[in-house]
Amino acid sequence: MVLFGIAEIATSFTHNFFGISTSTAEASIIAGTVIGSFYAIAGFLVLTMKKRAAAVAIGLLVADIAGRLGLVVTGFYPTNTFENILGITVGTIIAALFAIYIGLKWKFFS
């Protein structure tokens, strides 16, 4: 999650990641950075193995997913290419799977 978050932050500034492009608008850069930060922070929180931190991590991942959908709806994340559609779909599914996985491993958190 930490690496995915850092990649998302980097993409918000470079506007290109493995053929996936984002808007160059300032609001898009800010939103992408915040969303990527949520992802990375969630990863760090899970590493603590504390239930409260895991709960916050799940919340941050849900916010990440909502933010991704918001980027698409506002047009900050273009859906005019197959690569972009695939990127946002797979990325969002991965974030959701991380949240589900954390929930399934709840008993391992103290």
N, CA, C and O atoms as CSV, one atom per row, in Angstrom:
chain,resi,resn,atom,element,x,y,z
A,1,MET,N,N,0.827,-1.191,0.000
A,1,MET,CA,C,0.000,0.000,0.000
A,1,MET,C,C,0.872,1.254,0.000
A,1,MET,O,O,0.557,2.246,-0.659
A,2,VAL,N,N,1.962,1.194,0.743
A,2,VAL,CA,C,2.860,2.347,0.798
A,2,VAL,C,C,3.403,2.631,-0.597
A,2,VAL,O,O,3.404,3.780,-1.039
A,3,LEU,N,N,3.860,1.603,-1.287
A,3,LEU,CA,C,4.408,1.805,-2.634
A,3,LEU,C,C,3.347,2.283,-3.617
A,3,LEU,O,O,3.620,3.145,-4.452
A,4,PHE,N,N,2.145,1.733,-3.525
A,4,PHE,CA,C,1.073,2.187,-4.407
A,4,PHE,C,C,0.734,3.648,-4.131
A,4,PHE,O,O,0.467,4.413,-5.058
A,5,GLY,N,N,0.744,4.030,-2.866
A,5,GLY,CA,C,0.479,5.421,-2.514
A,5,GLY,C,C,1.536,6.358,-3.063
A,5,GLY,O,O,1.220,7.423,-3.594
A,6,ILE,N,N,2.784,5.961,-2.934
A,6,ILE,CA,C,3.873,6.788,-3.466
A,6,ILE,C,C,3.763,6.885,-4.986
A,6,ILE,O,O,3.976,7.954,-5.558
A,7,ALA,N,N,3.434,5.782,-5.636
A,7,ALA,CA,C,3.255,5.806,-7.094
A,7,ALA,C,C,2.110,6.732,-7.484
A,7,ALA,O,O,2.199,7.442,-8.486
A,8,GLU,N,N,1.041,6.729,-6.704
A,8,GLU,CA,C,-0.098,7.597,-6.994
A,8,GLU,C,C,0.277,9.070,-6.814
A,8,GLU,O,O,-0.144,9.923,-7.596
A,9,ILE,N,N,1.060,9.358,-5.792
A,9,ILE,CA,C,1.527,10.728,-5.576
A,9,ILE,C,C,2.426,11.158,-6.740
A,9,ILE,O,O,2.273,12.255,-7.278
A,10,ALA,N,N,3.354,10.293,-7.119
A,10,ALA,CA,C,4.259,10.610,-8.234
A,10,ALA,C,C,3.481,10.845,-9.519
A,10,ALA,O,O,3.804,11.754,-10.284
A,11,THR,N,N,2.464,10.037,-9.759
A,11,THR,CA,C,1.657,10.192,-10.966
A,11,THR,C,C,0.911,11.516,-10.966
A,11,THR,O,O,0.723,12.119,-12.022
A,12,SER,N,N,0.486,11.973,-9.800
A,12,SER,CA,C,-0.246,13.242,-9.753
A,12,SER,C,C,0.647,14.408,-10.173
A,12,SER,O,O,0.153,15.415,-10.680
A,13,PHE,N,N,1.957,14.279,-9.965
A,13,PHE,CA,C,2.885,15.350,-10.363
A,13,PHE,C,C,3.423,15.174,-11.778
A,13,PHE,O,O,3.616,16.158,-12.492
A,14,THR,N,N,3.668,13.924,-12.194
A,14,THR,CA,C,4.232,13.687,-13.528
A,14,THR,C,C,3.160,13.564,-14.598
A,14,THR,O,O,3.446,13.742,-15.782
A,15,HIS,N,N,1.945,13.267,-14.202
A,15,HIS,CA,C,0.785,13.129,-15.090
A,15,HIS,C,C,0.922,11.956,-16.047
A,15,HIS,O,O,0.195,11.875,-17.037
A,16,ASN,N,N,1.846,11.049,-15.763
A,16,ASN,CA,C,2.034,9.896,-16.619
A,16,ASN,C,C,2.670,8.768,-15.814
A,16,ASN,O,O,3.669,8.969,-15.122
A,17,PHE,N,N,2.087,7.595,-15.912
A,17,PHE,CA,C,2.620,6.427,-15.202
A,17,PHE,C,C,2.303,5.195,-16.033
A,17,PHE,O,O,1.145,4.788,-16.121
A,18,PHE,N,N,3.319,4.598,-16.641
A,18,PHE,CA,C,3.147,3.418,-17.494
A,18,PHE,C,C,2.032,3.601,-18.520
A,18,PHE,O,O,1.213,2.702,-18.711
A,19,GLY,N,N,1.993,4.743,-19.173
A,19,GLY,CA,C,1.004,4.998,-20.212
A,19,GLY,C,C,-0.317,5.536,-19.714
A,19,GLY,O,O,-1.192,5.857,-20.519
A,20,ILE,N,N,-0.484,5.642,-18.411
A,20,ILE,CA,C,-1.707,6.182,-17.835
A,20,ILE,C,C,-1.476,7.670,-17.592
A,20,ILE,O,O,-0.462,8.061,-17.014
A,21,SER,N,N,-2.416,8.492,-18.032
A,21,SER,CA,C,-2.231,9.935,-17.876
A,21,SER,C,C,-3.316,10.532,-17.002
A,21,SER,O,O,-4.428,10.011,-16.912
A,22,THR,N,N,-2.962,11.652,-16.352
A,22,THR,CA,C,-3.916,12.382,-15.527
A,22,THR,C,C,-3.961,13.830,-15.983
A,22,THR,O,O,-3.115,14.269,-16.762
A,23,SER,N,N,-4.930,14.557,-15.505
A,23,SER,CA,C,-5.076,15.965,-15.835
A,23,SER,C,C,-3.922,16.762,-15.231
A,23,SER,O,O,-3.376,16.403,-14.188
A,24,THR,N,N,-3.568,17.849,-15.908
A,24,THR,CA,C,-2.512,18.717,-15.404
A,24,THR,C,C,-3.066,19.864,-14.562
A,24,THR,O,O,-2.310,20.726,-14.115
A,25,ALA,N,N,-4.376,19.880,-14.344
A,25,ALA,CA,C,-4.989,20.941,-13.547
A,25,ALA,C,C,-4.488,20.893,-12.104
A,25,ALA,O,O,-4.247,19.818,-11.556
A,26,GLU,N,N,-4.335,22.051,-11.506
A,26,GLU,CA,C,-3.820,22.127,-10.132
A,26,GLU,C,C,-4.695,21.338,-9.158
A,26,GLU,O,O,-4.178,20.671,-8.262
A,27,ALA,N,N,-6.011,21.409,-9.328
A,27,ALA,CA,C,-6.917,20.672,-8.441
A,27,ALA,C,C,-6.696,19.170,-8.571
A,27,ALA,O,O,-6.816,18.439,-7.588
A,28,SER,N,N,-6.379,18.709,-9.761
A,28,SER,CA,C,-6.101,17.295,-9.982
A,28,SER,C,C,-4.818,16.879,-9.271
A,28,SER,O,O,-4.744,15.796,-8.691
A,29,ILE,N,N,-3.809,17.748,-9.320
A,29,ILE,CA,C,-2.539,17.460,-8.647
A,29,ILE,C,C,-2.762,17.355,-7.139
A,29,ILE,O,O,-2.257,16.436,-6.494
A,30,ILE,N,N,-3.509,18.288,-6.592
A,30,ILE,CA,C,-3.780,18.287,-5.156
A,30,ILE,C,C,-4.588,17.049,-4.769
A,30,ILE,O,O,-4.257,16.362,-3.802
A,31,ALA,N,N,-5.642,16.770,-5.521
A,31,ALA,CA,C,-6.493,15.622,-5.211
A,31,ALA,C,C,-5.707,14.318,-5.323
A,31,ALA,O,O,-5.832,13.447,-4.462
A,32,GLY,N,N,-4.906,14.179,-6.362
A,32,GLY,CA,C,-4.104,12.968,-6.530
A,32,GLY,C,C,-3.094,12.779,-5.414
A,32,GLY,O,O,-2.845,11.662,-4.961
A,33,THR,N,N,-2.517,13.890,-4.980
A,33,THR,CA,C,-1.551,13.824,-3.885
A,33,THR,C,C,-2.229,13.413,-2.586
A,33,THR,O,O,-1.695,12.593,-1.839
A,34,VAL,N,N,-3.389,13.970,-2.314
A,34,VAL,CA,C,-4.130,13.613,-1.094
A,34,VAL,C,C,-4.542,12.143,-1.135
A,34,VAL,O,O,-4.386,11.421,-0.151
A,35,ILE,N,N,-5.062,11.710,-2.267
A,35,ILE,CA,C,-5.507,10.325,-2.399
A,35,ILE,C,C,-4.328,9.368,-2.245
A,35,ILE,O,O,-4.432,8.357,-1.550
A,36,GLY,N,N,-3.217,9.685,-2.887
A,36,GLY,CA,C,-2.021,8.858,-2.747
A,36,GLY,C,C,-1.508,8.836,-1.317
A,36,GLY,O,O,-1.041,7.805,-0.832
A,37,SER,N,N,-1.596,9.971,-0.647
A,37,SER,CA,C,-1.175,10.046,0.759
A,37,SER,C,C,-2.053,9.154,1.630
A,37,SER,O,O,-1.555,8.475,2.528
A,38,PHE,N,N,-3.356,9.155,1.367
A,38,PHE,CA,C,-4.255,8.272,2.117
A,38,PHE,C,C,-3.806,6.818,1.971
A,38,PHE,O,O,-3.768,6.069,2.948
A,39,TYR,N,N,-3.471,6.436,0.759
A,39,TYR,CA,C,-3.056,5.068,0.455
A,39,TYR,C,C,-1.771,4.722,1.217
A,39,TYR,O,O,-1.690,3.681,1.869
A,40,ALA,N,N,-0.776,5.601,1.127
A,40,ALA,CA,C,0.505,5.351,1.795
A,40,ALA,C,C,0.353,5.337,3.314
A,40,ALA,O,O,0.918,4.475,3.988
A,41,ILE,N,N,-0.400,6.277,3.848
A,41,ILE,CA,C,-0.610,6.327,5.305
A,41,ILE,C,C,-1.328,5.065,5.777
A,41,ILE,O,O,-1.007,4.524,6.836
A,42,ALA,N,N,-2.297,4.599,4.995
A,42,ALA,CA,C,-2.994,3.353,5.338
A,42,ALA,C,C,-1.997,2.200,5.445
A,42,ALA,O,O,-2.090,1.370,6.350
A,43,GLY,N,N,-1.051,2.157,4.524
A,43,GLY,CA,C,-0.042,1.107,4.569
A,43,GLY,C,C,0.810,1.174,5.817
A,43,GLY,O,O,1.077,0.154,6.452
A,44,PHE,N,N,1.239,2.380,6.170
A,44,PHE,CA,C,2.035,2.542,7.390
A,44,PHE,C,C,1.231,2.169,8.635
A,44,PHE,O,O,1.766,1.563,9.563
A,45,LEU,N,N,-0.044,2.527,8.652
A,45,LEU,CA,C,-0.888,2.210,9.809
A,45,LEU,C,C,-1.044,0.710,9.998
A,45,LEU,O,O,-1.016,0.217,11.125
A,46,VAL,N,N,-1.207,-0.010,8.912
A,46,VAL,CA,C,-1.364,-1.461,9.003
A,46,VAL,C,C,-0.108,-2.100,9.587
A,46,VAL,O,O,-0.192,-3.106,10.292
A,47,LEU,N,N,1.038,-1.527,9.298
A,47,LEU,CA,C,2.294,-2.078,9.812
A,47,LEU,C,C,2.374,-2.033,11.342
A,47,LEU,O,O,3.156,-2.774,11.938
A,48,THR,N,N,1.588,-1.188,11.973
A,48,THR,CA,C,1.596,-1.118,13.441
A,48,THR,C,C,0.917,-2.325,14.077
A,48,THR,O,O,1.162,-2.636,15.243
A,49,MET,N,N,0.068,-3.002,13.316
A,49,MET,CA,C,-0.678,-4.174,13.780
A,49,MET,C,C,-1.631,-3.852,14.937
A,49,MET,O,O,-1.941,-4.729,15.744
A,50,LYS,N,N,-2.090,-2.619,15.021
A,50,LYS,CA,C,-3.061,-2.193,16.035
A,50,LYS,C,C,-4.447,-2.114,15.390
A,50,LYS,O,O,-4.586,-1.673,14.249
A,51,LYS,N,N,-5.462,-2.542,16.129
A,51,LYS,CA,C,-6.821,-2.529,15.591
A,51,LYS,C,C,-7.293,-1.120,15.239
A,51,LYS,O,O,-7.894,-0.902,14.186
A,52,ARG,N,N,-7.020,-0.174,16.121
A,52,ARG,CA,C,-7.455,1.196,15.846
A,52,ARG,C,C,-6.790,1.721,14.574
A,52,ARG,O,O,-7.441,2.371,13.755
A,53,ALA,N,N,-5.514,1.445,14.408
A,53,ALA,CA,C,-4.794,1.875,13.210
A,53,ALA,C,C,-5.350,1.174,11.968
A,53,ALA,O,O,-5.474,1.789,10.909
A,54,ALA,N,N,-5.682,-0.111,12.100
A,54,ALA,CA,C,-6.262,-0.855,10.978
A,54,ALA,C,C,-7.624,-0.282,10.590
A,54,ALA,O,O,-7.954,-0.200,9.407
A,55,ALA,N,N,-8.409,0.113,11.587
A,55,ALA,CA,C,-9.710,0.717,11.305
A,55,ALA,C,C,-9.542,2.038,10.555
A,55,ALA,O,O,-10.280,2.315,9.609
A,56,VAL,N,N,-8.576,2.848,10.973
A,56,VAL,CA,C,-8.306,4.110,10.279
A,56,VAL,C,C,-7.809,3.812,8.866
A,56,VAL,O,O,-8.175,4.506,7.918
A,57,ALA,N,N,-6.974,2.776,8.725
A,57,ALA,CA,C,-6.464,2.406,7.406
A,57,ALA,C,C,-7.605,2.034,6.463
A,57,ALA,O,O,-7.613,2.436,5.299
A,58,ILE,N,N,-8.564,1.267,6.967
A,58,ILE,CA,C,-9.727,0.911,6.139
A,58,ILE,C,C,-10.480,2.173,5.736
A,58,ILE,O,O,-10.885,2.314,4.582
A,59,GLY,N,N,-10.667,3.083,6.676
A,59,GLY,CA,C,-11.331,4.349,6.356
A,59,GLY,C,C,-10.584,5.145,5.299
A,59,GLY,O,O,-11.198,5.728,4.406
A,60,LEU,N,N,-9.255,5.169,5.397
A,60,LEU,CA,C,-8.451,5.885,4.403
A,60,LEU,C,C,-8.539,5.220,3.030
A,60,LEU,O,O,-8.548,5.901,2.005
A,61,LEU,N,N,-8.602,3.899,3.015
A,61,LEU,CA,C,-8.753,3.197,1.741
A,61,LEU,C,C,-10.124,3.462,1.119
A,61,LEU,O,O,-10.240,3.596,-0.099
A,62,VAL,N,N,-11.150,3.535,1.948
A,62,VAL,CA,C,-12.484,3.887,1.446
A,62,VAL,C,C,-12.459,5.313,0.883
A,62,VAL,O,O,-13.047,5.578,-0.166
A,63,ALA,N,N,-11.780,6.225,1.580
A,63,ALA,CA,C,-11.644,7.599,1.087
A,63,ALA,C,C,-10.848,7.631,-0.215
A,63,ALA,O,O,-11.147,8.425,-1.107
A,64,ASP,N,N,-9.838,6.775,-0.325
A,64,ASP,CA,C,-9.062,6.666,-1.561
A,64,ASP,C,C,-9.962,6.246,-2.716
A,64,ASP,O,O,-9.912,6.829,-3.799
A,65,ILE,N,N,-10.780,5.234,-2.474
A,65,ILE,CA,C,-11.695,4.739,-3.513
A,65,ILE,C,C,-12.681,5.830,-3.915
A,65,ILE,O,O,-12.915,6.052,-5.103
A,66,ALA,N,N,-13.256,6.508,-2.932
A,66,ALA,CA,C,-14.196,7.604,-3.231
A,66,ALA,C,C,-13.484,8.719,-4.002
A,66,ALA,O,O,-14.050,9.298,-4.930
A,67,GLY,N,N,-12.248,9.014,-3.617
A,67,GLY,CA,C,-11.479,10.042,-4.306
A,67,GLY,C,C,-11.190,9.674,-5.746
A,67,GLY,O,O,-11.250,10.525,-6.633
A,68,ARG,N,N,-10.878,8.413,-5.982
A,68,ARG,CA,C,-10.637,7.946,-7.349
A,68,ARG,C,C,-11.897,8.112,-8.200
A,68,ARG,O,O,-11.838,8.572,-9.340
A,69,LEU,N,N,-13.024,7.731,-7.628
A,69,LEU,CA,C,-14.286,7.890,-8.353
A,69,LEU,C,C,-14.576,9.368,-8.611
A,69,LEU,O,O,-15.069,9.738,-9.676
A,70,GLY,N,N,-14.263,10.205,-7.623
A,70,GLY,CA,C,-14.436,11.647,-7.790
A,70,GLY,C,C,-13.561,12.209,-8.896
A,70,GLY,O,O,-13.995,13.082,-9.647
A,71,LEU,N,N,-12.337,11.718,-9.005
A,71,LEU,CA,C,-11.450,12.173,-10.080
A,71,LEU,C,C,-12.021,11.828,-11.446
A,71,LEU,O,O,-11.921,12.618,-12.385
A,72,VAL,N,N,-12.618,10.653,-11.555
A,72,VAL,CA,C,-13.217,10.249,-12.829
A,72,VAL,C,C,-14.430,11.123,-13.138
A,72,VAL,O,O,-14.570,11.622,-14.254
A,73,VAL,N,N,-15.302,11.307,-12.155
A,73,VAL,CA,C,-16.532,12.079,-12.361
A,73,VAL,C,C,-16.231,13.528,-12.743
A,73,VAL,O,O,-16.917,14.105,-13.586
A,74,THR,N,N,-15.204,14.114,-12.123
A,74,THR,CA,C,-14.864,15.516,-12.417
A,74,THR,C,C,-14.044,15.672,-13.685
A,74,THR,O,O,-13.827,16.791,-14.149
A,75,GLY,N,N,-13.584,14.563,-14.251
A,75,GLY,CA,C,-12.784,14.627,-15.467
A,75,GLY,C,C,-11.302,14.816,-15.215
A,75,GLY,O,O,-10.529,14.932,-16.166
A,76,PHE,N,N,-10.889,14.851,-13.962
A,76,PHE,CA,C,-9.470,14.987,-13.650
A,76,PHE,C,C,-8.704,13.704,-13.976
A,76,PHE,O,O,-7.487,13.727,-14.163
A,77,TYR,N,N,-9.418,12.606,-14.039
A,77,TYR,CA,C,-8.822,11.355,-14.475
A,77,TYR,C,C,-9.514,10.978,-15.776
A,77,TYR,O,O,-10.620,10.440,-15.752
A,78,PRO,N,N,-8.878,11.253,-16.909
A,78,PRO,CA,C,-9.523,11.005,-18.201
A,78,PRO,C,C,-9.808,9.520,-18.430
A,78,PRO,O,O,-9.022,8.652,-18.050
A,79,THR,N,N,-10.930,9.257,-19.049
A,79,THR,CA,C,-11.293,7.878,-19.389
A,79,THR,C,C,-11.404,7.737,-20.906
A,79,THR,O,O,-12.263,7.019,-21.418
A,80,ASN,N,N,-10.520,8.433,-21.606
A,80,ASN,CA,C,-10.583,8.425,-23.067
A,80,ASN,C,C,-9.670,7.373,-23.707
A,80,ASN,O,O,-9.640,7.248,-24.931
A,81,THR,N,N,-8.928,6.618,-22.894
A,81,THR,CA,C,-8.084,5.557,-23.440
A,81,THR,C,C,-8.316,4.274,-22.655
A,81,THR,O,O,-8.729,4.298,-21.496
A,82,PHE,N,N,-8.043,3.166,-23.309
A,82,PHE,CA,C,-8.192,1.874,-22.659
A,82,PHE,C,C,-7.254,1.761,-21.459
A,82,PHE,O,O,-7.628,1.217,-20.420
A,83,GLU,N,N,-6.030,2.280,-21.609
A,83,GLU,CA,C,-5.050,2.206,-20.524
A,83,GLU,C,C,-5.551,2.929,-19.284
A,83,GLU,O,O,-5.397,2.425,-18.171
A,84,ASN,N,N,-6.151,4.107,-19.458
A,84,ASN,CA,C,-6.664,4.861,-18.319
A,84,ASN,C,C,-7.840,4.148,-17.657
A,84,ASN,O,O,-7.922,4.071,-16.431
A,85,ILE,N,N,-8.737,3.633,-18.471
A,85,ILE,CA,C,-9.885,2.908,-17.921
A,85,ILE,C,C,-9.403,1.680,-17.149
A,85,ILE,O,O,-9.871,1.408,-16.044
A,86,LEU,N,N,-8.473,0.950,-17.737
A,86,LEU,CA,C,-7.922,-0.226,-17.066
A,86,LEU,C,C,-7.192,0.180,-15.785
A,86,LEU,O,O,-7.340,-0.473,-14.751
A,87,GLY,N,N,-6.414,1.246,-15.852
A,87,GLY,CA,C,-5.650,1.706,-14.697
A,87,GLY,C,C,-6.533,2.095,-13.525
A,87,GLY,O,O,-6.274,1.678,-12.396
A,88,ILE,N,N,-7.568,2.883,-13.769
A,88,ILE,CA,C,-8.442,3.321,-12.680
A,88,ILE,C,C,-9.250,2.143,-12.145
A,88,ILE,O,O,-9.494,2.058,-10.941
A,89,THR,N,N,-9.665,1.242,-13.017
A,89,THR,CA,C,-10.444,0.084,-12.587
A,89,THR,C,C,-9.601,-0.859,-11.735
A,89,THR,O,O,-10.004,-1.234,-10.634
A,90,VAL,N,N,-8.442,-1.239,-12.239
A,90,VAL,CA,C,-7.579,-2.162,-11.507
A,90,VAL,C,C,-7.082,-1.523,-10.213
A,90,VAL,O,O,-7.055,-2.173,-9.168
A,91,GLY,N,N,-6.691,-0.259,-10.281
A,91,GLY,CA,C,-6.212,0.432,-9.080
A,91,GLY,C,C,-7.268,0.517,-7.996
A,91,GLY,O,O,-6.973,0.330,-6.816
A,92,THR,N,N,-8.488,0.795,-8.393
A,92,THR,CA,C,-9.585,0.891,-7.433
A,92,THR,C,C,-9.906,-0.481,-6.845
A,92,THR,O,O,-10.170,-0.603,-5.649
A,93,ILE,N,N,-9.883,-1.502,-7.680
A,93,ILE,CA,C,-10.124,-2.867,-7.189
A,93,ILE,C,C,-9.037,-3.280,-6.194
A,93,ILE,O,O,-9.333,-3.899,-5.172
A,94,ILE,N,N,-7.789,-2.940,-6.490
A,94,ILE,CA,C,-6.695,-3.288,-5.576
A,94,ILE,C,C,-6.888,-2.600,-4.228
A,94,ILE,O,O,-6.708,-3.228,-3.184
A,95,ALA,N,N,-7.250,-1.322,-4.238
A,95,ALA,CA,C,-7.487,-0.608,-2.980
A,95,ALA,C,C,-8.630,-1.257,-2.199
A,95,ALA,O,O,-8.550,-1.403,-0.980
A,96,ALA,N,N,-9.690,-1.645,-2.905
A,96,ALA,CA,C,-10.818,-2.307,-2.247
A,96,ALA,C,C,-10.397,-3.660,-1.672
A,96,ALA,O,O,-10.804,-4.028,-0.571
A,97,LEU,N,N,-9.590,-4.384,-2.416
A,97,LEU,CA,C,-9.121,-5.686,-1.928
A,97,LEU,C,C,-8.233,-5.534,-0.696
A,97,LEU,O,O,-8.303,-6.357,0.217
A,98,PHE,N,N,-7.407,-4.504,-0.654
A,98,PHE,CA,C,-6.606,-4.243,0.543
A,98,PHE,C,C,-7.524,-4.007,1.742
A,98,PHE,O,O,-7.284,-4.549,2.821
A,99,ALA,N,N,-8.572,-3.205,1.561
A,99,ALA,CA,C,-9.502,-2.928,2.662
A,99,ALA,C,C,-10.191,-4.206,3.125
A,99,ALA,O,O,-10.329,-4.445,4.325
A,100,ILE,N,N,-10.616,-5.015,2.183
A,100,ILE,CA,C,-11.275,-6.280,2.522
A,100,ILE,C,C,-10.294,-7.211,3.236
A,100,ILE,O,O,-10.652,-7.852,4.224
A,101,TYR,N,N,-9.071,-7.283,2.744
A,101,TYR,CA,C,-8.056,-8.140,3.353
A,101,TYR,C,C,-7.784,-7.733,4.803
A,101,TYR,O,O,-7.685,-8.584,5.687
A,102,ILE,N,N,-7.668,-6.437,5.032
A,102,ILE,CA,C,-7.443,-5.949,6.399
A,102,ILE,C,C,-8.611,-6.379,7.288
A,102,ILE,O,O,-8.408,-6.837,8.413
A,103,GLY,N,N,-9.820,-6.229,6.781
A,103,GLY,CA,C,-10.997,-6.649,7.542
A,103,GLY,C,C,-10.997,-8.141,7.832
A,103,GLY,O,O,-11.368,-8.566,8.926
A,104,LEU,N,N,-10.578,-8.941,6.845
A,104,LEU,CA,C,-10.535,-10.392,7.040
A,104,LEU,C,C,-9.462,-10.816,8.033
A,104,LEU,O,O,-9.587,-11.860,8.673
A,105,LYS,N,N,-8.424,-10.025,8.166
A,105,LYS,CA,C,-7.322,-10.329,9.088
A,105,LYS,C,C,-7.475,-9.590,10.416
A,105,LYS,O,O,-6.510,-9.468,11.170
A,106,TRP,N,N,-8.660,-9.104,10.702
A,106,TRP,CA,C,-8.921,-8.287,11.884
A,106,TRP,C,C,-8.418,-8.929,13.183
A,106,TRP,O,O,-7.879,-8.240,14.049
A,107,LYS,N,N,-8.596,-10.237,13.314
A,107,LYS,CA,C,-8.227,-10.913,14.564
A,107,LYS,C,C,-6.721,-10.899,14.817
A,107,LYS,O,O,-6.287,-11.149,15.942
A,108,PHE,N,N,-5.923,-10.613,13.802
A,108,PHE,CA,C,-4.475,-10.572,13.975
A,108,PHE,C,C,-3.972,-9.223,14.506
A,108,PHE,O,O,-2.807,-9.084,14.878
A,109,PHE,N,N,-4.872,-8.236,14.533
A,109,PHE,CA,C,-4.503,-6.922,15.053
A,109,PHE,C,C,-4.786,-6.882,16.548
A,109,PHE,O,O,-5.774,-7.449,17.016
A,110,SER,N,N,-3.921,-6.215,17.289
A,110,SER,CA,C,-4.106,-6.168,18.755
A,110,SER,C,C,-4.822,-4.905,19.184
A,110,SER,O,O,-5.059,-4.703,20.375
